[in-house]
């Protein structure tokens, strides 16, 4: 089997990206990782999703038409530029300009990720496709701005940081004093990402069956609303099983289950390009891929955890959750952008020959 064909390509690429991610993670101090690195890299993720998912790597057309290496560099520069602007504005406003950045701004930026994913995958860029027509670049930026707007509304309504009142950086004026302790809505939103990505692996089964029986469900925004209800039910089920029934700590659940599972699914979708070599009818194909992603989630969480403990001796659990936050940052803020840039922007160069 050729190196530039799946699944060999995905295996080799995953090993390279994970190795690079771990090298970067251990080269930085935990304090830098959890503040500035988290701020800057997470601010890039929604734009990365717009380029890879909303635009499919085909827009702007001038960049998409470039040779592979130039195309990868140009998309990376675009992502970094937009991310830098977002990071600066968020740090100056939501973060109050405090240095190093605080959980206020970092949680807000993380929240924008599921909002972007929901707009692209569940609502399929509606209503922007209706309002802006055949203008994909404008649609992408309108979607991006809206995702941050939705994140700000949810942040103001639900996030409360009173549990950080004894921290030296805490400022009551920056605390939105929402309805719930901040960990709860953040964890629920990341659980929603797990559910959305599982639907992708299932090719939206069983929603596809529902759409066959009720054609109105095929159209937006009905499809997005029904899909959102299904996602909420999945999150509620996960919450009950792990937190209510098993008594798992919320932050531990967020990292060990949600973040790790997101990471495992991203490997299937990005590094293995959706695993086209798994030829089974749905839902069996999706269930096999979800099970594989769960295996990868457990294995890679264990690997990253072992590296963090041996390198830094980070403690787990409340009140600081140092180990959990390091794992979340390394798995998603560092490894995920590397995966997308390598696989999508650079089309696996140099493992795959440029086209």
LUMMI-440031 format. One record per residue (C-alpha): residue number from 0; residue in three letters; y negated, x negated, z negated. Coordinates in steps of 0.25 Angstrom, whole numbers. Layout:
// residues N
{r NUM ala {Y X Z}},
...
END
This chain:
// residues 355
{r 0 unk {0 0 0}},
{r 1 unk {-14 -5 4}},
{r 2 unk {-24 -10 -7}},
{r 3 unk {-35 -1 -1}},
{r 4 unk {-26 12 -1}},
{r 5 unk {-23 21 -13}},
{r 6 unk {-18 20 -24}},
{r 7 unk {-18 5 -23}},
{r 8 unk {-33 5 -21}},
{r 9 unk {-35 14 -33}},
{r 10 unk {-27 5 -42}},
{r 11 unk {-33 -8 -38}},
{r 12 unk {-47 -2 -38}},
{r 13 unk {-45 4 -52}},
{r 14 unk {-40 -9 -58}},
{r 15 unk {-52 -16 -52}},
{r 16 unk {-62 -6 -57}},
{r 17 unk {-56 -5 -71}},
{r 18 unk {-56 -20 -72}},
{r 19 unk {-70 -21 -68}},
{r 20 unk {-75 -10 -77}},
{r 21 unk {-68 -16 -89}},
{r 22 unk {-74 -29 -86}},
{r 23 unk {-88 -23 -86}},
{r 24 unk {-85 -15 -98}},
{r 25 unk {-80 -27 -107}},
{r 26 unk {-92 -36 -101}},
{r 27 unk {-102 -27 -107}},
{r 28 unk {-105 -24 -122}},
{r 29 unk {-101 -10 -127}},
{r 30 unk {-115 -8 -131}},
{r 31 unk {-120 -10 -116}},
{r 32 unk {-108 -2 -111}},
{r 33 unk {-112 10 -119}},
{r 34 unk {-127 10 -117}},
{r 35 unk {-133 4 -104}},
{r 36 unk {-120 3 -96}},
{r 37 unk {-116 17 -99}},
{r 38 unk {-130 22 -96}},
{r 39 unk {-131 15 -82}},
{r 40 unk {-117 17 -77}},
{r 41 unk {-116 31 -81}},
{r 42 unk {-129 34 -75}},
{r 43 unk {-123 30 -61}},
{r 44 unk {-111 39 -62}},
{r 45 unk {-117 52 -57}},
{r 46 unk {-123 45 -45}},
{r 47 unk {-110 38 -42}},
{r 48 unk {-103 52 -42}},
{r 49 unk {-114 57 -33}},
{r 50 unk {-111 46 -23}},
{r 51 unk {-96 47 -24}},
{r 52 unk {-93 62 -26}},
{r 53 unk {-106 70 -21}},
{r 54 unk {-108 60 -9}},
{r 55 unk {-94 55 -7}},
{r 56 unk {-100 41 -4}},
{r 57 unk {-105 47 9}},
{r 58 unk {-120 48 5}},
{r 59 unk {-131 43 6}},
{r 60 unk {-126 41 20}},
{r 61 unk {-133 28 22}},
{r 62 unk {-125 22 10}},
{r 63 unk {-112 28 14}},
{r 64 unk {-112 22 28}},
{r 65 unk {-114 8 23}},
{r 66 unk {-102 -2 23}},
{r 67 unk {-93 -1 11}},
{r 68 unk {-99 -12 2}},
{r 69 unk {-114 -8 6}},
{r 70 unk {-110 6 3}},
{r 71 unk {-104 3 -11}},
{r 72 unk {-116 -5 -15}},
{r 73 unk {-126 5 -10}},
{r 74 unk {-119 17 -17}},
{r 75 unk {-119 8 -30}},
{r 76 unk {-134 5 -29}},
{r 77 unk {-137 20 -27}},
{r 78 unk {-128 24 -39}},
{r 79 unk {-134 13 -47}},
{r 80 unk {-148 16 -43}},
{r 81 unk {-147 31 -47}},
{r 82 unk {-139 28 -59}},
{r 83 unk {-150 18 -64}},
{r 84 unk {-161 29 -62}},
{r 85 unk {-152 39 -70}},
{r 86 unk {-150 29 -81}},
{r 87 unk {-164 25 -82}},
{r 88 unk {-169 40 -83}},
{r 89 unk {-158 44 -92}},
{r 90 unk {-160 32 -101}},
{r 91 unk {-175 35 -102}},
{r 92 unk {-174 50 -104}},
{r 93 unk {-161 54 -110}},
{r 94 unk {-159 41 -117}},
{r 95 unk {-173 40 -122}},
{r 96 unk {-174 25 -116}},
{r 97 unk {-166 20 -128}},
{r 98 unk {-160 7 -125}},
{r 99 unk {-148 5 -125}},
{r 100 unk {-145 19 -120}},
{r 101 unk {-139 29 -130}},
{r 102 unk {-129 40 -129}},
{r 103 unk {-140 50 -126}},
{r 104 unk {-142 45 -112}},
{r 105 unk {-128 40 -109}},
{r 106 unk {-121 53 -113}},
{r 107 unk {-131 60 -104}},
{r 108 unk {-128 51 -92}},
{r 109 unk {-113 53 -94}},
{r 110 unk {-115 68 -94}},
{r 111 unk {-121 67 -80}},
{r 112 unk {-108 62 -75}},
{r 113 unk {-100 75 -77}},
{r 114 unk {-112 83 -72}},
{r 115 unk {-112 76 -59}},
{r 116 unk {-97 77 -57}},
{r 117 unk {-98 92 -60}},
{r 118 unk {-109 94 -49}},
{r 119 unk {-101 86 -39}},
{r 120 unk {-87 90 -41}},
{r 121 unk {-87 104 -47}},
{r 122 unk {-99 109 -41}},
{r 123 unk {-98 101 -28}},
{r 124 unk {-113 97 -28}},
{r 125 unk {-117 112 -28}},
{r 126 unk {-128 117 -28}},
{r 127 unk {-134 105 -21}},
{r 128 unk {-125 106 -9}},
{r 129 unk {-131 120 -7}},
{r 130 unk {-145 116 -10}},
{r 131 unk {-146 103 -3}},
{r 132 unk {-137 105 9}},
{r 133 unk {-131 93 16}},
{r 134 unk {-139 83 8}},
{r 135 unk {-129 75 0}},
{r 136 unk {-138 64 -5}},
{r 137 unk {-148 75 -10}},
{r 138 unk {-136 83 -16}},
{r 139 unk {-131 71 -23}},
{r 140 unk {-144 67 -30}},
{r 141 unk {-147 82 -33}},
{r 142 unk {-133 83 -40}},
{r 143 unk {-135 70 -48}},
{r 144 unk {-149 75 -53}},
{r 145 unk {-143 88 -57}},
{r 146 unk {-131 82 -64}},
{r 147 unk {-141 74 -73}},
{r 148 unk {-148 87 -75}},
{r 149 unk {-136 94 -79}},
{r 150 unk {-132 83 -88}},
{r 151 unk {-146 83 -95}},
{r 152 unk {-145 98 -98}},
{r 153 unk {-131 97 -104}},
{r 154 unk {-135 85 -112}},
{r 155 unk {-147 92 -118}},
{r 156 unk {-139 105 -121}},
{r 157 unk {-126 99 -126}},
{r 158 unk {-128 84 -131}},
{r 159 unk {-131 81 -146}},
{r 160 unk {-132 67 -151}},
{r 161 unk {-134 70 -166}},
{r 162 unk {-122 62 -169}},
{r 163 unk {-130 50 -165}},
{r 164 unk {-141 52 -175}},
{r 165 unk {-138 39 -183}},
{r 166 unk {-138 31 -170}},
{r 167 unk {-150 21 -169}},
{r 168 unk {-153 26 -155}},
{r 169 unk {-153 41 -158}},
{r 170 unk {-166 49 -155}},
{r 171 unk {-166 64 -158}},
{r 172 unk {-176 66 -146}},
{r 173 unk {-165 61 -136}},
{r 174 unk {-154 69 -142}},
{r 175 unk {-153 82 -134}},
{r 176 unk {-147 89 -147}},
{r 177 unk {-138 97 -139}},
{r 178 unk {-127 107 -143}},
{r 179 unk {-115 97 -145}},
{r 180 unk {-113 83 -149}},
{r 181 unk {-115 74 -137}},
{r 182 unk {-100 70 -136}},
{r 183 unk {-95 84 -134}},
{r 184 unk {-102 88 -121}},
{r 185 unk {-101 74 -116}},
{r 186 unk {-86 74 -118}},
{r 187 unk {-84 88 -112}},
{r 188 unk {-92 84 -100}},
{r 189 unk {-83 72 -98}},
{r 190 unk {-71 81 -100}},
{r 191 unk {-77 89 -88}},
{r 192 unk {-77 77 -79}},
{r 193 unk {-62 75 -82}},
{r 194 unk {-59 90 -78}},
{r 195 unk {-68 89 -65}},
{r 196 unk {-61 76 -61}},
{r 197 unk {-47 82 -64}},
{r 198 unk {-51 94 -55}},
{r 199 unk {-54 84 -44}},
{r 200 unk {-40 78 -45}},
{r 201 unk {-34 92 -45}},
{r 202 unk {-43 95 -32}},
{r 203 unk {-49 106 -40}},
{r 204 unk {-36 113 -43}},
{r 205 unk {-35 124 -49}},
{r 206 unk {-50 127 -44}},
{r 207 unk {-45 126 -30}},
{r 208 unk {-35 137 -32}},
{r 209 unk {-46 146 -38}},
{r 210 unk {-54 144 -26}},
{r 211 unk {-43 148 -17}},
{r 212 unk {-42 161 -25}},
{r 213 unk {-57 163 -27}},
{r 214 unk {-65 157 -15}},
{r 215 unk {-78 159 -22}},
{r 216 unk {-73 148 -31}},
{r 217 unk {-74 138 -20}},
{r 218 unk {-89 139 -19}},
{r 219 unk {-99 132 -28}},
{r 220 unk {-104 135 -39}},
{r 221 unk {-92 143 -42}},
{r 222 unk {-82 132 -40}},
{r 223 unk {-90 123 -49}},
{r 224 unk {-91 133 -60}},
{r 225 unk {-76 136 -60}},
{r 226 unk {-73 122 -59}},
{r 227 unk {-83 119 -71}},
{r 228 unk {-76 130 -79}},
{r 229 unk {-62 123 -76}},
{r 230 unk {-68 110 -81}},
{r 231 unk {-73 116 -94}},
{r 232 unk {-59 122 -97}},
{r 233 unk {-53 108 -94}},
{r 234 unk {-63 101 -103}},
{r 235 unk {-61 112 -114}},
{r 236 unk {-46 110 -113}},
{r 237 unk {-47 94 -114}},
{r 238 unk {-56 96 -126}},
{r 239 unk {-47 105 -133}},
{r 240 unk {-35 97 -131}},
{r 241 unk {-41 83 -135}},
{r 242 unk {-52 87 -145}},
{r 243 unk {-49 100 -151}},
{r 244 unk {-33 99 -151}},
{r 245 unk {-31 84 -153}},
{r 246 unk {-44 81 -161}},
{r 247 unk {-49 70 -151}},
{r 248 unk {-63 64 -154}},
{r 249 unk {-72 69 -143}},
{r 250 unk {-77 55 -139}},
{r 251 unk {-63 50 -138}},
{r 252 unk {-59 62 -130}},
{r 253 unk {-71 59 -121}},
{r 254 unk {-66 45 -118}},
{r 255 unk {-51 45 -119}},
{r 256 unk {-49 58 -112}},
{r 257 unk {-62 62 -103}},
{r 258 unk {-67 48 -99}},
{r 259 unk {-54 42 -97}},
{r 260 unk {-49 53 -89}},
{r 261 unk {-61 53 -80}},
{r 262 unk {-59 38 -78}},
{r 263 unk {-44 41 -74}},
{r 264 unk {-48 52 -64}},
{r 265 unk {-59 43 -58}},
{r 266 unk {-48 32 -55}},
{r 267 unk {-40 43 -48}},
{r 268 unk {-52 49 -40}},
{r 269 unk {-60 36 -38}},
{r 270 unk {-51 24 -38}},
{r 271 unk {-39 31 -32}},
{r 272 unk {-48 40 -23}},
{r 273 unk {-42 53 -28}},
{r 274 unk {-27 48 -27}},
{r 275 unk {-25 54 -13}},
{r 276 unk {-11 47 -13}},
{r 277 unk {-6 58 -24}},
{r 278 unk {-2 69 -15}},
{r 279 unk {2 81 -23}},
{r 280 unk {-3 95 -22}},
{r 281 unk {-13 100 -33}},
{r 282 unk {-13 101 -45}},
{r 283 unk {-2 91 -45}},
{r 284 unk {-10 80 -38}},
{r 285 unk {-21 82 -48}},
{r 286 unk {-12 83 -60}},
{r 287 unk {-6 69 -56}},
{r 288 unk {-19 63 -54}},
{r 289 unk {-25 68 -67}},
{r 290 unk {-12 63 -74}},
{r 291 unk {-14 49 -68}},
{r 292 unk {-29 50 -72}},
{r 293 unk {-25 53 -86}},
{r 294 unk {-16 41 -86}},
{r 295 unk {-27 32 -81}},
{r 296 unk {-36 37 -91}},
{r 297 unk {-27 34 -102}},
{r 298 unk {-23 20 -97}},
{r 299 unk {-38 16 -94}},
{r 300 unk {-43 21 -106}},
{r 301 unk {-33 13 -114}},
{r 302 unk {-37 1 -105}},
{r 303 unk {-52 2 -107}},
{r 304 unk {-50 5 -122}},
{r 305 unk {-42 -7 -124}},
{r 306 unk {-52 -16 -117}},
{r 307 unk {-64 -10 -125}},
{r 308 unk {-56 -12 -139}},
{r 309 unk {-52 -26 -135}},
{r 310 unk {-65 -31 -130}},
{r 311 unk {-75 -24 -139}},
{r 312 unk {-67 -18 -151}},
{r 313 unk {-74 -5 -149}},
{r 314 unk {-71 6 -160}},
{r 315 unk {-67 20 -155}},
{r 316 unk {-71 33 -161}},
{r 317 unk {-83 39 -169}},
{r 318 unk {-94 36 -171}},
{r 319 unk {-97 26 -160}},
{r 320 unk {-86 29 -150}},
{r 321 unk {-88 14 -145}},
{r 322 unk {-75 13 -139}},
{r 323 unk {-75 27 -132}},
{r 324 unk {-89 25 -127}},
{r 325 unk {-85 11 -121}},
{r 326 unk {-73 17 -114}},
{r 327 unk {-81 29 -108}},
{r 328 unk {-92 19 -103}},
{r 329 unk {-82 9 -97}},
{r 330 unk {-72 20 -91}},
{r 331 unk {-83 28 -84}},
{r 332 unk {-97 22 -84}},
{r 333 unk {-91 8 -79}},
{r 334 unk {-78 11 -73}},
{r 335 unk {-81 24 -66}},
{r 336 unk {-93 19 -58}},
{r 337 unk {-85 6 -54}},
{r 338 unk {-74 15 -49}},
{r 339 unk {-83 24 -40}},
{r 340 unk {-92 12 -35}},
{r 341 unk {-79 4 -31}},
{r 342 unk {-71 16 -25}},
{r 343 unk {-82 25 -19}},
{r 344 unk {-94 16 -17}},
{r 345 unk {-87 4 -12}},
{r 346 unk {-74 11 -7}},
{r 347 unk {-65 1 -15}},
{r 348 unk {-70 -11 -8}},
{r 349 unk {-64 -22 -7}},
{r 350 unk {-51 -15 -10}},
{r 351 unk {-53 -5 2}},
{r 352 unk {-58 -10 15}},
{r 353 unk {-72 -5 19}},
{r 354 unk {-73 6 29}},
END
